[in-house]
Amino acid sequence: MNNTRFATAVHIMTLLADSPEEWLTSEWMAGSININPVVVRKELGVLRNAGLVASRQGKEGGSQLSRNASEIRISDIYSAVKNTEVLGKKKSKS
């Protein structure tokens, strides 16, 4: 795991927990974290696959926590990002 991925994921989850009724865009979150929105979207995908985040597309789109913040443990976030590749799967040499 890239050493900044966990910190980025925690920052994203904190932003979402702070605004539970709003659908936050990846662009807005990226501005808060001072990173590229593509990185935020990648981590949102990982968090969504882990069942921690819900997202919707379109003009009124964005992301929210999929459940109450008090039900999410820091270890849930760590487990979501620890075994995923930053840019996809590694190819093994045969």
PALUM-634948 format. One line per 4 residues: their letters; for each residue x, y, z of N, C-alpha, C. Coordinates in Angstrom, 1 decimal, m for minus. Layout:
<recs>
a	X:Y:Z:X:Y:Z:X:Y:Z | ...
</recs>
This chain:
<recs>
mnnt	0.8:m1.2:0.0:0.0:0.0:0.0:0.9:1.2:0.0 | 0.5:2.2:m0.8:1.2:3.5:m0.9:1.0:4.1:0.5 | 2.0:4.7:1.1:1.9:5.3:2.4:1.0:6.4:2.6 | 0.5:7.0:1.5:m0.5:8.1:1.6:m1.9:7.7:1.3
rfat	m2.1:6.5:0.9:m3.5:6.0:0.5:m4.3:5.9:1.8 | m3.8:5.4:2.9:m4.7:5.3:4.1:m5.0:6.7:4.6 | m4.1:7.6:4.6:m4.3:9.0:5.0:m5.4:9.6:4.1 | m5.3:9.4:2.8:m6.2:10.0:1.9:m7.6:9.4:2.1
avhi	m7.7:8.1:2.3:m9.0:7.4:2.6:m9.6:7.9:3.9 | m8.8:8.1:4.9:m9.3:8.6:6.2:m9.8:10.1:6.0 | m9.1:10.9:5.2:m9.5:12.2:5.0:m10.8:12.3:4.3 | m11.0:11.4:3.2:m12.2:11.3:2.5:m13.4:10.9:3.4
mtll	m13.2:9.9:4.2:m14.2:9.5:5.1:m14.6:10.5:6.2 | m13.6:11.3:6.6:m13.8:12.4:7.6:m14.7:13.5:6.9 | m14.4:13.8:5.7:m15.2:14.8:5.0:m16.6:14.4:4.8 | m16.8:13.1:4.5:m18.1:12.6:4.3:m18.9:12.5:5.6
adsp	m18.2:12.1:6.7:m18.8:12.1:8.0:m19.2:13.4:8.5 | m18.5:14.5:8.1:m18.8:15.8:8.5:m20.0:16.4:7.8 | m20.4:15.8:6.7:m21.5:16.3:5.9:m22.4:15.2:5.5 | m23.1:14.5:6.5:m23.8:13.3:6.2:m25.0:13.4:5.3
eewl	m25.6:14.6:5.2:m26.8:14.8:4.4:m26.4:15.3:3.0 | m25.2:15.6:2.7:m24.8:16.1:1.4:m24.1:15.1:0.6 | m24.2:15.2:m0.8:m23.5:14.4:m1.7:m22.3:15.2:m2.1 | m21.1:14.8:m1.6:m19.9:15.6:m1.9:m19.2:15.1:m3.2
tsew	m18.7:16.0:m4.0:m18.1:15.7:m5.3:m16.6:15.4:m5.0 | m16.1:14.6:m5.9:m14.6:14.3:m5.9:m13.8:15.5:m6.1 | m14.3:16.4:m6.9:m13.5:17.7:m7.1:m13.5:18.5:m5.8 | m14.6:18.6:m5.1:m14.6:19.3:m3.8:m13.7:18.7:m2.8
mags	m13.7:17.3:m2.7:m12.9:16.6:m1.7:m11.4:16.8:m2.1 | m11.1:16.7:m3.4:m9.7:16.9:m3.8:m9.2:18.2:m3.5 | m10.0:19.3:m3.6:m9.6:20.6:m3.2:m9.3:20.7:m1.7 | m10.0:19.9:m0.9:m9.8:19.9:0.6:m8.5:19.2:0.9
inin	m8.2:18.1:0.1:m7.0:17.3:0.4:m5.8:17.8:m0.4 | m6.0:18.7:m1.4:m5.0:19.2:m2.2:m4.3:18.1:m3.1 | m5.2:17.3:m3.7:m4.7:16.3:m4.6:m5.6:16.3:m5.8 | m5.2:15.5:m6.8:m6.0:15.4:m8.1:m7.3:14.6:m7.8
pvvv	m8.4:15.1:m8.4:m9.7:14.4:m8.2:m9.7:13.0:m8.7 | m8.8:12.6:m9.6:m8.7:11.2:m10.1:m8.3:10.3:m8.9 | m7.4:10.8:m8.1:m7.0:10.0:m6.9:m8.1:9.8:m6.0 | m8.9:10.9:m5.8:m10.1:10.8:m4.9:m11.1:9.8:m5.4
rkel	m11.3:9.8:m6.7:m12.3:8.9:m7.4:m11.8:7.5:m7.2 | m10.5:7.2:m7.4:m9.9:5.9:m7.2:m10.2:5.4:m5.8 | m9.9:6.2:m4.8:m10.1:5.8:m3.4:m11.6:5.6:m3.1 | m12.4:6.5:m3.7:m13.9:6.3:m3.5:m14.3:5.0:m4.0
gvlr	m13.8:4.6:m5.1:m14.1:3.3:m5.7:m13.8:2.1:m4.8 | m12.6:2.2:m4.2:m12.2:1.2:m3.2:m13.1:1.2:m2.0 | m13.4:2.4:m1.5:m14.3:2.5:m0.3:m15.7:2.0:m0.6 | m16.1:2.3:m1.8:m17.5:1.8:m2.3:m17.5:0.3:m2.4
nagl	m16.4:m0.3:m2.9:m16.4:m1.8:m3.0:m16.4:m2.4:m1.6 | m15.9:m1.7:m0.6:m15.8:m2.2:0.7:m17.1:m2.0:1.5 | m18.1:m1.3:0.8:m19.4:m1.0:1.4:m19.4:0.2:2.4 | m18.4:1.0:2.3:m18.3:2.1:3.2:m18.9:3.4:2.7
vasr	m19.0:3.5:1.3:m19.4:4.7:0.7:m20.4:4.4:m0.4 | m21.4:5.3:m0.6:m22.4:5.2:m1.7:m22.1:6.4:m2.6 | m22.3:6.2:m3.9:m22.0:7.3:m4.8:m23.2:7.3:m5.8 | m23.4:8.5:m6.4:m24.3:8.6:m7.5:m23.7:9.6:m8.5
qgke	m24.1:9.4:m9.8:m23.6:10.2:m10.9:m24.6:11.3:m11.2 | m24.1:12.2:m12.1:m25.0:13.2:m12.6:m24.9:14.6:m11.9 | m25.7:15.5:m12.3:m25.6:16.9:m11.8:m25.7:16.9:m10.3 | m26.6:16.1:m9.7:m26.8:16.1:m8.3:m26.0:15.0:m7.6
ggsq	m24.9:14.5:m8.3:m24.2:13.3:m7.9:m23.1:13.7:m6.8 | m22.4:12.7:m6.4:m21.4:12.8:m5.4:m21.3:11.5:m4.6 | m20.8:11.6:m3.4:m20.6:10.5:m2.5:m21.1:10.8:m1.1 | m21.5:9.8:m0.4:m21.9:9.9:1.0:m21.4:8.6:1.7
lsrn	m21.4:8.6:3.0:m21.2:7.4:3.8:m22.4:6.5:3.5 | m22.1:5.2:3.4:m23.2:4.2:3.2:m23.9:3.8:4.5 | m23.3:4.2:5.6:m24.0:4.0:6.9:m23.5:5.0:7.9 | m24.0:5.0:9.1:m23.7:6.0:10.1:m22.2:6.0:10.4
asei	m21.6:7.1:10.5:m20.2:7.2:10.8:m19.8:6.5:12.1 | m20.7:6.5:13.1:m20.4:5.8:14.4:m20.2:4.3:14.2 | m20.7:3.8:13.1:m20.7:2.3:12.8:m19.4:1.9:12.1 | m18.6:2.9:11.6:m17.4:2.6:10.8:m16.2:2.8:11.7
risd	m15.4:1.7:11.7:m14.1:1.7:12.5:m13.0:2.1:11.6 | m11.9:2.6:12.2:m10.7:3.0:11.4:m10.1:1.7:10.8 | m10.3:0.6:11.4:m9.8:m0.6:10.8:m10.6:m1.0:9.6 | m11.8:m0.6:9.5:m12.6:m0.9:8.2:m12.0:m0.1:7.1
iysa	m11.6:1.1:7.3:m10.9:1.9:6.3:m9.6:1.3:5.9 | m8.8:0.9:6.9:m7.5:0.3:6.6:m7.6:m0.9:5.8 | m8.6:m1.8:6.2:m8.8:m3.1:5.5:m9.2:m2.8:4.1 | m9.9:m1.8:3.8:m10.4:m1.5:2.5:m9.2:m1.1:1.5
vknt	m8.3:m0.3:2.0:m7.2:0.2:1.2:m5.9:m0.7:1.2 | m5.8:m1.5:2.2:m4.4:m2.2:2.3:m4.1:m3.2:1.2 | m5.0:m3.8:0.6:m4.7:m4.8:m0.3:m5.1:m4.5:m1.8 | m5.2:m3.2:m2.1:m5.5:m2.8:m3.4:m4.3:m2.1:m4.1
evlg	m4.2:m2.2:m5.3:m3.1:m1.6:m6.1:m3.5:m0.2:m6.5 | m2.6:0.7:m6.5:m2.8:2.1:m6.9:m3.3:2.2:m8.3 | m2.6:1.5:m9.2:m2.9:1.7:m10.7:m3.4:0.4:m11.3 | m3.9:m0.5:m10.6:m4.4:m1.7:m11.1:m3.6:m2.9:m10.7
kkks	m3.9:m4.0:m11.3:m3.2:m5.3:m10.9:m1.8:m5.3:m11.5 | m0.9:m5.9:m10.7:0.5:m6.1:m11.2:0.5:m7.4:m12.1 | 1.3:m7.3:m13.1:1.5:m8.4:m14.0:2.7:m9.2:m13.5 | 2.5:m10.5:m13.3:3.6:m11.4:m12.9:4.3:m11.9:m14.1
ks	5.6:m12.0:m14.0:6.4:m12.5:m15.1:6.4:m14.0:m15.0 | 6.3:m14.7:m16.2:6.3:m16.1:m16.2:7.6:m16.7:m16.7
</recs>
